[in-house]
Amino acid sequence: MIAGTTPGTVLLKFRKKGKGMSVSKIASSVLASVLTLFFTGCGGGITTSNSRFAFVANSISNSISTFAVDPQTGQLTPKNTVTTGGANARVITVDPSGHFVYVSNSDSNNISVFAIDANAASLRMVGQPVPASGPGFITVGPTQNILYVVNPQANNITGFTINTNTGTLTPLTGTVPTDSSPVALSFHPSGHFAYVANFVSGDITVYRVDNSGALGLLGAVPAGVNPASIAIHPSGKFAYVTNLAANNVTIFSIDQVSGGLTPLPQPVATGEGPNSLTLDPQGRFAYVTNAIGSTISTFTVDVTTGELTPKATVSAGTIPVSLTVDASGRFAYVANLASNNVTLFAVDSTTGALTAVGPPITVGTGPTSVVLSK
């Protein structure tokens, strides 16, 4: 079970607050062409030390571009491309062992599983795609053997157990309710809490996570207009929510005992259409992809208060939708949805500044997310 009848898990009754809420004008300009593609959640995916491979999910060509990573320069060398076996590939993630890759295919209502061949730097599909319900954001949870799936159309979270030997997925019974149009899920570093950004209802739902990985809904807090992603600071003290239609980030302090969220007084301005925020591994810098403005906003993070101080804005490709920082904190990779490429940036270890390295890297059509693996 994921929630509801699991012993020790209390699933609190939750009142829907998103009915009838209209999407604002600024979001609508993106929704017409990008809404079904860009929900890539909290922007970072899994990063591992000594990254050897990079995998890019391409939403329109329904493929995965595979690259070898140069650990010294961060450069990507293309290896091969495989089809996902589904339609509208949204988010790609890697299991903690680094042996398997999972891709959510929203339009074909399934999830593809691939085994990583480390010797050939290639992917091999495992079985047939597994049925799901319009899956969007996916991530492996703190128990490391459950794949959590956020379903924007069904307004819920479902889960699959991961066979650690074969990578295959087995669906768990039950669903966990969210509010309207959930688009991103992030776990607290302690593994005790989980947070979901709900795009239409404009709030964050908060969950308790028990030892089995089951989620118990605790309630919801307002975030902003069209929250598109949520990132948790490595210290576990702060949460950051990008509000796509308000062009800002809401910062919350996190109660370490209850998991509750308390907003800081003022949201922080970003560029146009912020849809993902990524923190560096040490939590000193924050990067926001601005989908409408085609820029990246960079910030320094006050690790004591959680406050963000804007530093610079740099150009990316067309409609940047996610940014991944490698575990060393030296390189950042941005998926540019409409220019069909990935921008590589070097990260200044002192200031967090981003400097583009070389020309953009060509990938498939409509890249939405980049994940790194060792």
C-alpha positions in Angstrom: 0.0 0.0 0.0 1.1 3.6 -0.6 -1.4 5.2 1.7 -4.7 4.9 3.4 -4.7 1.5 5.1 -1.0 1.0 5.8 -0.6 0.4 9.6 0.6 3.5 11.3 -0.2 5.8 8.3 -3.0 8.3 8.9 -4.5 9.6 5.6 -6.1 12.9 6.6 -9.2 14.1 4.8 -8.3 16.8 2.3 -10.5 19.5 0.9 -10.1 20.3 -2.8 -9.4 24.0 -3.2 -8.6 24.3 -6.9 -12.1 24.0 -8.5 -12.9 26.8 -10.9 -9.5 28.5 -10.6 -8.5 30.0 -14.0 -5.0 29.9 -15.2 -3.5 33.4 -15.5 -2.8 35.1 -18.8 1.0 34.7 -18.6 0.7 31.0 -17.9 -1.7 30.6 -20.8 0.9 31.8 -23.3 3.0 28.8 -22.3 0.2 26.4 -21.8 -0.9 26.5 -25.5 2.4 24.9 -26.7 4.3 23.7 -23.7 2.0 22.7 -20.8 1.9 19.0 -21.7 5.7 18.9 -22.0 7.5 21.0 -19.5 6.5 19.8 -16.1 9.9 18.5 -15.1 9.5 19.1 -11.4 12.2 20.3 -9.1 14.7 20.5 -11.8 17.7 18.4 -10.7 17.0 14.7 -10.9 19.5 12.4 -9.3 23.1 13.4 -9.4 25.9 11.0 -8.5 29.6 11.4 -8.0 32.0 10.6 -10.8 29.2 10.9 -13.4 30.0 8.8 -16.5 26.8 9.1 -18.4 24.1 11.7 -19.2 20.6 10.8 -20.4 18.2 13.2 -21.9 14.5 12.6 -22.3 13.1 14.0 -25.6 9.3 14.6 -25.4 8.5 15.1 -29.0 10.8 12.5 -30.7 10.0 10.1 -27.8 13.6 9.1 -27.4 16.5 9.1 -24.9 19.8 10.6 -26.0 22.8 9.0 -24.3 26.1 10.7 -23.7 29.5 9.9 -22.1 30.5 12.6 -19.6 34.1 13.9 -19.4 34.6 14.4 -15.6 37.2 17.1 -16.1 35.5 19.3 -18.6 31.8 18.3 -18.2 31.6 17.9 -22.0 29.1 15.4 -23.4 30.1 12.9 -26.1 27.1 11.4 -27.9 26.8 7.6 -27.8 23.4 6.5 -29.1 19.7 7.2 -29.1 16.9 4.8 -28.1 13.1 5.2 -28.5 11.1 5.2 -25.3 8.3 3.0 -26.6 5.8 5.6 -25.4 4.5 9.1 -26.2 5.3 12.5 -24.7 8.4 11.5 -22.6 8.3 13.9 -19.7 10.8 13.0 -16.9 13.7 10.7 -16.8 15.3 9.4 -13.6 17.9 6.8 -12.5 17.6 4.3 -9.6 20.1 4.8 -6.8 22.2 1.8 -7.9 22.8 3.5 -11.2 21.7 0.4 -13.1 18.3 1.4 -14.4 16.6 4.3 -16.1 12.9 5.2 -15.9 10.9 7.5 -18.2 7.4 8.7 -17.8 5.3 8.8 -21.0 2.3 11.0 -20.4 0.3 10.6 -23.6 0.7 6.8 -23.8 -0.1 6.4 -20.1 3.0 4.3 -19.2 6.5 4.2 -17.9 9.5 2.8 -19.8 12.3 0.9 -18.0 15.8 0.6 -19.3 18.9 -1.2 -18.1 22.2 0.7 -18.4 25.0 -1.1 -20.2 28.0 0.6 -18.6 30.5 -1.0 -21.0 28.7 0.0 -24.2 27.3 3.3 -22.7 23.9 2.3 -24.0 20.4 1.5 -22.8 18.4 -1.6 -23.3 14.6 -1.6 -22.7 13.4 -4.0 -20.0 10.2 -5.7 -21.1 7.3 -3.5 -22.2 6.3 -0.1 -20.8 4.3 -0.4 -17.6 0.8 1.1 -17.5 0.3 4.3 -15.5 -2.3 7.1 -15.4 -1.0 10.0 -17.5 2.3 10.1 -15.6 4.3 13.3 -15.2 7.0 13.7 -12.6 8.7 10.6 -11.3 11.3 10.0 -8.7 12.8 7.2 -6.5 11.9 7.7 -2.9 13.9 7.5 0.3 13.5 3.8 0.8 15.3 3.5 -2.6 12.9 0.7 -3.8 9.8 2.7 -4.7 9.2 4.8 -7.8 6.7 7.5 -7.1 4.6 8.8 -10.0 2.8 12.1 -10.0 -0.3 12.0 -12.2 -1.5 15.6 -13.1 -4.8 14.6 -14.7 -5.8 12.1 -12.0 -4.8 14.4 -9.2 -2.9 11.7 -7.3 0.3 9.9 -6.7 0.8 6.2 -7.4 3.8 4.0 -6.8 5.7 1.0 -8.0 8.2 -1.3 -6.2 11.5 -1.7 -8.0 13.1 -5.1 -8.4 16.7 -4.2 -7.6 18.0 -7.1 -9.7 16.0 -6.5 -12.9 14.7 -3.0 -12.6 11.2 -4.1 -13.3 8.3 -2.3 -11.7 5.3 -3.8 -9.8 2.4 -1.4 -9.1 1.4 -0.8 -5.5 -2.2 -0.8 -4.5 -4.0 2.5 -3.6 -3.4 6.1 -4.6 -2.5 9.2 -2.6 -4.7 12.3 -3.3 -3.2 15.7 -4.2 -4.8 19.0 -5.1 -5.4 20.1 -8.7 -2.8 19.3 -11.3 0.2 18.0 -9.3 3.4 18.6 -11.2 6.4 18.0 -8.9 7.3 15.9 -5.9 10.3 16.4 -3.5 11.4 14.5 -0.4 12.8 15.9 2.8 16.5 14.8 3.3 15.4 13.0 6.5 13.1 10.8 4.4 10.2 11.6 6.8 8.3 14.1 4.7 7.3 14.7 1.1 5.9 17.8 -0.7 3.9 18.2 -4.0 3.5 21.3 -6.0 -0.1 21.6 -7.4 -0.1 23.8 -10.5 -3.8 24.8 -10.8 -4.8 25.0 -7.1 -1.7 27.0 -6.3 -0.6 25.1 -3.2 1.8 22.6 -1.8 0.5 19.4 -0.3 2.5 17.9 2.6 2.9 14.3 3.5 4.4 12.1 6.1 6.5 9.2 4.9 6.6 6.1 7.0 9.3 3.4 7.1 7.7 1.4 4.4 7.5 4.5 2.1 3.8 5.0 2.5 2.5 8.5 2.2 0.1 10.0 4.7 -1.5 13.4 3.6 -1.1 16.0 6.3 -2.6 19.0 4.6 -1.8 21.9 2.2 -0.4 25.4 2.3 -0.8 28.2 -0.3 2.3 28.8 -2.5 1.6 31.2 -5.4 0.2 31.4 -8.8 0.8 28.2 -10.8 3.6 26.6 -8.7 5.6 24.5 -11.1 8.3 22.9 -9.0 9.6 22.5 -5.4 13.1 22.0 -4.2 14.2 21.2 -0.7 17.5 22.6 0.7 20.1 19.9 1.5 19.9 21.0 5.2 16.2 20.2 5.2 15.4 23.6 6.7 13.9 25.3 3.6 11.7 24.7 0.6 11.7 26.7 -2.6 8.7 26.9 -5.0 8.7 28.4 -8.4 5.4 30.2 -9.3 5.3 30.2 -13.1 2.6 32.8 -13.6 3.8 35.2 -10.8 7.4 35.2 -12.0 8.7 34.6 -8.5 9.9 32.0 -5.9 8.2 31.4 -2.6 10.5 30.4 0.2 9.3 28.3 3.2 11.0 27.3 6.4 10.4 23.7 7.3 9.5 22.5 10.8 11.9 19.6 11.3 9.4 17.8 13.6 6.1 18.2 11.9 7.3 18.8 8.3 5.1 21.9 8.2 5.8 24.8 5.9 5.9 28.5 7.0 6.4 31.1 4.2 9.0 33.8 4.4 7.5 37.2 4.1 8.3 38.1 0.5 8.6 36.0 -2.6 11.8 36.6 -4.7 11.5 37.9 -8.3 12.8 35.7 -11.1 12.6 36.0 -14.9 9.6 35.2 -17.0 7.9 31.9 -16.5 10.0 30.2 -13.8 9.3 26.5 -14.0 12.1 24.8 -12.1 14.6 25.6 -9.4 17.8 23.6 -8.7 20.1 23.9 -5.7 23.8 23.0 -5.9 24.8 20.0 -3.8 26.0 22.1 -0.9 22.9 24.4 -1.0 24.9 27.6 -1.5 23.5 28.5 -4.9 20.1 28.3 -6.6 19.3 28.3 -10.3 15.9 29.0 -11.8 15.0 28.2 -15.4 12.7 30.8 -16.9 10.8 29.1 -19.7 9.2 32.1 -21.2 12.2 34.4 -20.9 14.7 31.7 -22.1 17.1 32.6 -19.3 18.5 31.2 -16.1 18.3 33.3 -12.9 21.2 32.7 -10.4 21.0 33.3 -6.7 23.2 32.9 -3.6 21.5 31.1 -0.7 21.8 32.2 2.9 22.2 28.8 4.6 21.0 30.3 7.9 17.9 32.1 6.8 17.2 30.4 3.5 16.9 33.8 1.8 17.9 34.1 -1.9 20.0 37.0 -3.2 19.8 37.5 -6.9 23.2 37.6 -8.6 22.8 37.4 -12.4 20.7 36.3 -15.3 22.2 34.4 -18.2 20.8 33.3 -21.5 20.0 29.7 -22.2 18.4 28.0 -25.2 14.8 28.5 -26.2 12.3 27.5 -23.5 14.7 26.1 -20.8 12.7 23.7 -18.7 15.1 22.0 -16.3 18.6 22.3 -15.0 20.8 19.6 -13.5 23.9 20.3 -11.4 26.5 17.4 -11.2 27.4 16.1 -7.8 30.8 17.9 -7.8 29.0 21.2 -8.3 31.3 22.1 -11.2 28.9 21.8 -14.1 25.2 22.5 -14.9 23.2 21.1 -17.8 20.0 22.8 -19.1 17.4 21.1 -21.3 16.0 23.6 -23.8 12.7 22.4 -25.0 12.2 24.4 -28.2 15.8 24.6 -29.4 16.3 20.9 -29.1 19.6 21.1 -27.3 21.3 21.1 -23.9 23.4 24.0 -22.7 26.5 23.1 -20.7 27.6 25.7 -18.0 30.7 25.8 -15.8 29.9 26.7 -12.2 32.1 29.1 -10.3 32.8 27.4 -7.0 33.0 30.8 -5.2 30.2 32.8 -6.6 28.0 30.2 -8.3 28.2 32.1 -11.6 27.4 30.2 -14.7 29.6 30.4 -17.8 28.5 28.7 -21.0 31.0 26.1 -22.2 31.1 25.5 -26.0 28.1 25.4 -28.3 24.9 23.9 -27.2 24.7 20.1 -27.5 22.2 18.7 -30.0 19.8 16.2 -28.6 16.4 14.8 -29.8 13.2 16.9 -30.3 11.7 18.6 -27.3 14.2 17.8 -24.5 12.6 18.0 -21.0 15.1 16.7 -18.5 18.7 15.6 -18.1 19.8 13.0 -15.6 23.4 12.0 -14.7 24.6 8.5 -13.7 27.9 6.9 -12.7 
